[in-house]
Amino acid sequence: MSAPTEARPAGVDPAPVPALNAAPRPARGWARAERVDELLAALALALMVAVPLIELAARPLLGAGVDNAAVLVQHLGLLMTMAGALAAERHGHLTTLGASLAGWGAARHRALLLGVADAGAAAVCAVLALASWRFVASEMAAAQPLAYGVPLWWVQAALPLGFALLALKLALRPARLQGLSRLWVLAVPLAALAATLHFEAATPPFGAGALLLGLLLLLGAPVFAVLGGLALLLFWSEALPLASVPLSHYQITVNASLPALPLYTLAGLVLARSGAAQRLSELFVALFGGGTRGTVIASALLCSGFTAYTGGSGVTILALGGLLLPLLLKAGYPERRGIGLVTSASALGVLLAPSVPLILYAVIARVPIGDMFLAGLLPALLMVAVLLLLGGFLRPAAPLPAGAAARGTGQRSVARAAWAARWELATPLVALGSLLGGLATPVESAALTAAWALFTQALLHRELGRAALARLLVDAAQIIGGVLLILGMALALTNYLVDAGIPEQAVDWVRGAVPDRHLFLLLLCLFLFAAAALMEIYAALVVLVPLLLPLVRAYGIDPLHFGILFLAAMEVGFLCPPAGMNIYFASAMFGRPIASVAASVLPAMAAIFVGTLLIALLPWLATGLPALLRT
């Protein structure tokens, strides 16, 4: 679900969060102890930047670098994920459904309903901790080393410890809200553990369990806990090891390419928290002119490109909205259309390198990341053009105020703006040049990009102090920690469905019902649009891509083409009322009612649908550049 409460940078909330939605404030001494997770998450992420850079520099000079560097970075990602998830829980950044049943009624009733949701999530985390410990115990027997004599299971122990602490922290919430003794905190997770151990040999009531998990989701339980509970229930009902669920979480967290996600997220946050947005907006307006049409085109391109780096379209609205809307208004553009433009254009960046969804699809579908970066370029430009033309954003506006057309135009203005943004303009060259040039692996390229962003913004521009850098590391870890919890649980569900033969059955049924390839593509676009409205993009990637890949291959569709088509359709999920994340961010940013913002993006949704159909019918848009550079 593209919920308004998706994982987002701490301190950049789109709107005030009701007290009942966040973890109650602990006592001062307990709070200091809890902040150990922030320190661990920041340290792990900093090492994820440093180790690939050391390896990249030492390899040509010394012939060898850090011992087992790639695997070490992957397991640093595991530490960062679990510690970041704990910090995300404390700051209220674990993804939930958004508007839940717990928001209704009197304050006392809301506290009770949220307490039920948190208690249910704590029970699921307790069982995940037990299952994780069984997985780690099996790894202890193998005694595999990680690096420099450190046993691998020492790092893997972060799984049971992390889930146990999440269970404790989630169970502590209702105790605080209801004024109960902390001794009651242990009741719910211990009861869940006792029930699991006692009834594990029996077949659980799947229907009742699924209904209970659905109710917890509606009451405001974290999405990862509901997905994890459903996965546990499915494996339990088939008498399969419960350790399969944390094993899936471990597999995706230590995937060889996955460390690129937090590293690019860190780079994007550095750009969003510094003056990079201001410098880039001035450059784009200077390039395209200060008139209405030039400002509109500059805004659309800048929002799309910025989202590719920040990893979240909501972050782009927060970073650029306050800069671009005044520019649009000054150029004579109507306010409502300006809000619609910034809100919708911020959703288009997922097709541009190095966006996190683009990398994640490459990881899941096992296609080269460099090919995905190239495959998204032409479709991204097409989507921007379709948005501007069919979305009506280039329609004539009010007469331009006197003197506005001359603003920011001329070769000198462009040269000044380009010189001011020279370090930001070099960032894509660092990211793509090192990767496509064969100088670095995907993870090393991501580390190089993060280090470049930190170096330019903190040292050259001097816009980020030590406290801001520490906060950036923690915030990036929170974002990725919350997302990877969802991905790990979603992957467990997907693995169960794949083992049950669901994709093969779907291929046989759909091929018999829809023999025509073009009709299948149309139906696929409609299905993906519905999925985008109902599922958060990362969960959709992990759940749907493995299920749909065998089907699209049966129709002769290239995985690169399908990946770009999938992500293009998912862009509408950021705008689709009532759950579209961007409309909530924009409503808070611009101070306009949600209904007004939602109405302003309706033409954009239709334009995105047309663009998705064009990508579906013209596969060379996605496959042309990768094929050209391979020849």
N, C-alpha and C positions, 0 to 999 in steps of 0.2 A: 504494500500500500504506500503510495506516495504521500505519506502523512506529513502534516505540518510540524510534527515533533521529531522529524528525522534527526539522526546524529549531525550535529553542527558545532562549529567552534564555540567553546565556552566564552561567555562574555559578549557574544554577538547574537543574542536571541532576537527573533523577529518581533516578539511581543512579550509583555510581561507574562510569566508563567505562574499560574495559580499555585499557592503554597502547597496544596494537596498533591500536585503533580510532581513535585520534587522531593528528594529525600529530606526529612526533617533535619535541622541543624543539630549535630552532636555536641557533647560537652567538649570544652577546650582541649583537655588532655587527650581524649579519644580522637579529636580532629587532627591533632599533631601526628598521632600514630597512623591514622588513615592516610595521611599525605605521603607515606612511604611509597604507595603505589604510583603517585605522580613522579616521584624521584626515580623509581625503577623504570617507568615507562619512558621518561625523558632520556635517561642514560642509555637504555636499549636503542632508542631511535637515533641518538647521537652516534653510537657505535655502528649502527647500520649505515650511517653516512660515511664514517671514517674508515671502516674496514675495506669496503670496495675501493676507496681512493688509495689506500695504502697498497692494496693488491695491484691496482692499475699502474701505480708508479713503480712498484718493486719488480713486477714481472719482466719488463724489458731491461732493467738495470741489473738485477740479481739473478734472473732466471727463475725465481720462486718468490712467493710473497707470504701472506698469512696462511698458516696451516689450516687446510680444509675451509678456505674462506667462504665459499658459496654456501656450504651447509651451516657454517657458523652464523652467517647473516640470516639465513632462513630461520634458525632457532632463536636468534635475537628477536626476530619478528613474532615468534610465539610468546616470548616474555613480554614484549611491548603490547601485544594484543590483550593478554589477560590482565596486565596491570592497567592498560588504558581502559578496558571495560569496567574495572573496579572504580576508576576515577570517573568514568562516564556515568555510572550509577549514582555516585555521590552528587554530581552536578545536575542530575535529572536529564541526561542526554541519551539514555537508552531508548531506542525507537519504540514507540507504542502506536496504537491505532489512531491516535489523535483525539478527536471528539468522541468520548466514550460515555457509557451509561453512568459512570461515576461522576459526571459533570452535572447530573440532574439532582433535584431535591435540595433539602436543607444541608447545611454544612456538616451536621452530625452524620446524616445518612451518606453523604459523599465520602466522609472519612471511613465509614464502615465498609462501603463498597470498594474503595481503594485498598483498604486493609485486606479484604478477601482476595483481590487481584495480586497483591504483593505476597500474601501467604501462599497462594497457589504457585507463583513464580519461584518462591523460596523452596517449595517442595520439589519442583522440577530440578532446580539447581542442585539440591541435595542428592537426588538420584543420579544426576550427571556427574557429581563428584565421586560417587561410588563406582559408577561405570568407568570413569577416567582412572581411578586408582587401579582397577583391574587391568586396564590397558597398560599402565605404567609398570605394574607388577610383572606382567609378561615381558616387558622390555628390560627389566632389571635382570632377568635370567640370561638374556642375550649379552648383556654387558658390553654394548658397542661404545667405542669412544667417540666424542664429538671433536675436540681439538685440544692439543696440549695436555693430554691425559685426563681431561674432564669427561666423566661418563655421560652418555647421551640422556640417560633417565633423569639426571639431575635437572636438566632443563624441562624435560617432559613432565616432571612433577608439578610444574606450573599449572597444568590442566586440573588435577584434582584440588590443588590448593586454591586456585582461582575460583572454581565453581563452588567450593565450600565457603569461601569468603563472600561470594555473591549471595549464596543461600542465607548466610548469617545477616548480611546487610539488608537484604530484602525482607527478611523476617523481622528485623529490628524496626522497620517503618511502622507497621501497624501497632507495635508495642508502644512506640513514641506517641503516635496519633491518639491512641486510646488511653494513654497514661498507665499502661500495664508495667509490671516489673520485668526487668530484662531477663529474668529466669524463664519467663514465658517464651522468650525468643527461640529457645531450643526446641520447643514443643513441636512446631510444625515440621521442620526439617528432620527431626529424629523420628517422628511418626511416619514420615514418607520413607525413610530408610528402613524402619522396622517392617512396614507393609511390603516393601520391595523384597526384602530378604525372606519374609515369611511366605509370600504368595507367588514368588518368582516362578515356581514350577507349574502353577495353575495358569489357565488361559484367562487373560483379563477381559472385562466387558468393554469391547472396543467402542461400541456405539455410545455408551454412557460416558466413557472417557473422552471421546472426541467432542461430545456436546459440552462437557465441563470445560475443556480447553477453549472451545469457541466462546463460552460465557466469560472466561477469564480474559480473553482478548478484548471482548466488548467492554469489560470493566476497567481496562487500562493496563493489563499485564504487558510486560515487554514482549515484543514480537519474537525475539530469539527463544524465550522460555516456552512460548506456545508451540513454535516449530520444533523445538527440542523435545517437548512433551509428546507431541504427535509422533515424532520419529521413534522415541522410546516405546510408545504404545504399539506401533506397527511391528518393530522388531520383537517386542515381548509377545505379541499375539501369534507370531510365527515361530516362537521358541528359539529365536536367534540371539546371539550374545548381545547384551546391552552395551558392551564396550565398543560395538560397531559405530555407535553415535559419536562418542568423543574421538574415535579413530578417524572418522570423516572430518571432524573439525581440525584435527591435527594435520591430516593430509593436505587440506586446502591452505592452512596457515603456513606450512613449511614448503609449499609449492616453489619450484625453482625460480619462477618469474614473479611471484607475488610480492617480494620485498619492494618491487618498483612502486606498488600502490602507496604505501606510507611515504616513500621518498618524494614522489611527485606531489602528493598531498601537502607535504611540508613546504615544497617549493611554491606551490600555489598560495598557501597561507602567508608566506613571507611577502609575496607580491601584493596580496590583498591587504595586509596590515601596514604596508609602507606607502610611500608616495608614488608607487609605480602606476596606479590607476590614473592619477591626475596627469602624470607625464604622458601616458599612452593616449588618454582622451584628447589632450591638446594636440598631439601629433596627428591623430586620425581626423580631427576636425580641420586641421591645417591642410591635410592632404586632399580632403574632399570638399573643402570650401566651407565658409560659415553660413551659407544659405540654407534654406529649409531642406532641400533635397540632399545636399551634401552632408548636413548634420544627421539626417535620418540614416543614410548609408553608413556613415562613420559609426553611429551608435550601434547599428545592427552588427557590423563586422567586429567592433570592439567587444561587445557583449558575448558574442559567440566565441571569439578567441580567448577571452578572459576565463570563460567557464571551462575551457579545455585544460587550463592550468590550475584553477582553484579546486576542481573536482566537484563543485556543487553550484548549480545555477542560483540557489538562494544566496550563496556567498557573493556571487557576481552582482546581484541586485543590491545587496547591502554595500558593496564596495563602490559600485559605479552609479547606482540610482541617484544618489544625491548630487553627482557631478553632471550626469547626462540630461536629466529632466529639466534643470534650469537652462541648459544650452538649447534644448529643443523648444522650450517656451520662448526664449529670447529670439529664436529664429522664426517665430510666428506659428509654431506647431501647436495644435489643440492638446490640452492637458490629457484628456482621456486617451487619445491615440498615442501620446507620448508614453503614458504608463503602460498601455498595451504593448507598445514596441519594446520597451526595456524588459518587461516581464516575459514576453514570448521569445525574443532574441536570445535571452539568457539560457533558454532551454536547448539551443541548437549546438552547443559546444561539445556534446558527447561524441560527435563524429570526428572531431579534430584531435590530432596528437598534441600532447600525450594524455588524453583524458583517461580517467580511471576506468569507466565502463569499457572503453576500447581495449585497454590492457586486459581487463578481466575476461572479456570474451575470448581474446587470444589464448589466455591461459586455459579456459574451460574447453574451447574447441580445438586446442592444440594446433594452432596455426601460428606462423612466425609473427612476432609483435611488429617487426619492421614492415611486413606486408599489410598488416592491419592499419598502421599509420598511413601508408600510401593509399590504401583502399578508401579511407574516409575523406580524402581531400576534395575530390570532385563532388561527391554527394553533399558534403558540407556547404560548398559554395552554391550548389543547386538549391539547397534548402533555404539559404539566406535569400537568394534571388526570388524563390517562390513565395517566401514570407513577405518580402517587400512588395512584390507585384500583385499576387493574388490576395494577400492579406489586407490590401488597400492602404498600406502605410506610405506609399509614394503618391497618393492622390493629392491634388493641389490643396494647400492649406490657406490660412488667412494671409492677407498681404504682409510682406516682410517689413518689419519696422525699419525706419530710416537708419542707414549706416550699418545694419546688421550683416548685410551681404559681404561687406569688406572685411569682416572680422576673421582673423586667422587665415587669410589667403595670401598668396604670393610665395615666390621661391625662398625669400629670406625667412618668412614665418615657418615654412616647412623645414628649412635647414636648421633653424633654431630649435624647433620642437624635436626634430630627429636627433640632434646632438644631445639635448637634454634626456632623451629616452634611449640613448645608445646602448646602455647596459641591458635594459629590458628587451630591446630588439635583438640582442645577441643571444638571449635565453633559448629561443627555439633552435638556433644554430648549434648551440651546445648540446641540446637534448637530441636532436635528430642527426646532426652531423657526426657525433661520436658513435651513434648506433648504426646508422646506415653506412657510414664510412668504414665499419668493421674495426674501429679502434677500441670499442668497449662492448661488453655484454649488456643486455637490457637493464640489469640491476646496476651495473657500474655506470651506465649512462644516466640512470635516474639519480644515483648518488652524486654524480658530477653536476647534474642540473640543480639539485638541492643545495650543494656546496656553492655553486655559482650564484644562486639567488641570495644565499646568506652573505656571501662575500660582497656582492654589489650593494645590497640594501643596508647591511650593517656596517661595513667598513668604508666603502666608497661614498655612499650617500649619507652615512651616519644617521640613519633614521630608526634604527632598532638598537636599544640598549640591552644590557645583560638580562634584566628582568623580562623584557619583551621577548627575547630569544628563548628564555626558559619557558615562558608561557606558550610560545609557539610550539615547542616540542611537546608539551603536555597536551595542548589542544589537538595537534595532529594525531597523537596517540589515542586520544579519546574518540576522535572521529573514526579512525580505522578499527580501533578495538570494538566499538559498537557495531560497525558494519560487518566485521569478520565473525562476530558471534552469530549474526543472522546467517551469513554465508555458510558457516560450518554446520549449523543445524539444517539449513536448506539442502546442503549437499548430502547429509545423511538421508533425508527424505528421498532425494533423487536417486541415491544409490539403491535404496529399497525398491523404488519403482522400476529401475533398470534391471535389478536382479529378478523382479517379478515378471519381466518380459513385456512390460507395458509399451515401450516404444515399438517393438516388433509387431505387437497386436495392432497398434495404431497405424503402422505402415500398411498392413494388410487391409485394414478396414477402409482407410482413406483412399488408397489406390483403387479399391473397388468402387467406392462411392463417387470419387472425383477423378476421372481418368485424364481430364484436360489440364495441362500444366499451367496455362494462364488463369483458368478458373481457380486452380489451387492457390496461385499467388494472390489473387484477389481475396479469397477466403482467409488466407494466412494473414494478410494485412488487417482485415476486420478483426480476426482473433487477437492479434497482437495489440490492436488499439484497445480492445476490451481488457486485455491483461494489463496494459499500461495504466488504465484507470483504476485497477483493483490491486495491483502489486507494486511494491517498492522496487526500483529498477535493479538493485543488486540481487534481491531475492528472485526476481524474475529471471535474471541471467543464470543463476545457479540452478533453479528448478526447471525452467523451460528449455534452455538451450540443449542440455543433454537429451531431453525427451524429443525435441523437434529435429535435431541434427540427422538422425537416421531417416526421418521422413523426407526432409528436403533433399537429402542425397539420393533417395529413391526417385525423385523427380529430376535428377540431374542438375541440381542447383549447387553452385560452388559455395563452400563454407565461407569464403570471404564475402561473397554477395549476400548470403543469408545474414552474416553478422552485421553488415552495414544496414540491411533492411530491418533487422531486429531493432537495432539501436535508433534508427530513424523513427520507427513506430513508437518506441518507448518515450521519445521526446514529448509526445502529447500528454503523457502521464504527469508531467510537471505542471500542466495547465488545466487539466480536466477537473472541473468542479464535481463534487464538493471536496475532493481529497487532494487536488493539485497543490504541491508544496509551494510553487512560485506565487500563487495568488495570495497566500497567507503572508509570505515575506513582503510582497509588494504592498499589500494592504497596510502592514505595519510601517514599512519604509516611507510610503507616500501619504499616510494618514487618510486613506480613502476606504469606504466600506468594501467588504469582501465581495458583495454582489456587484458593485460597480467595477472592480478589478476583473472579476470573472467575466462580465459582459464585454470588457474591452479586449479580451483575448480570444473570444469566440471566432472571429474571422481568421486569426492565426491558427487555430486548431484545424479549421477546414483547409487552410493552405498547407499545413504540415501533412495532412492526409493525402492531398494531391501530390506533394513531393515524394511521399513514401511510395505511392503507386508508380510514379515515374522511375524511382530507383528499382522497384520490383520488375518493371517491364524493360528496363535498359540495364542489364547486368554489367555491361562494359564500363559504366560509370564507376563501379567498385573494383572490377577486376582488371581494367585497362592499364592503369599505372603500374601495379605490381608485375603484370605480365611484360610490360614494356621494359622495365628495368632488369628483369630476369634474363632477357634475351641479349 
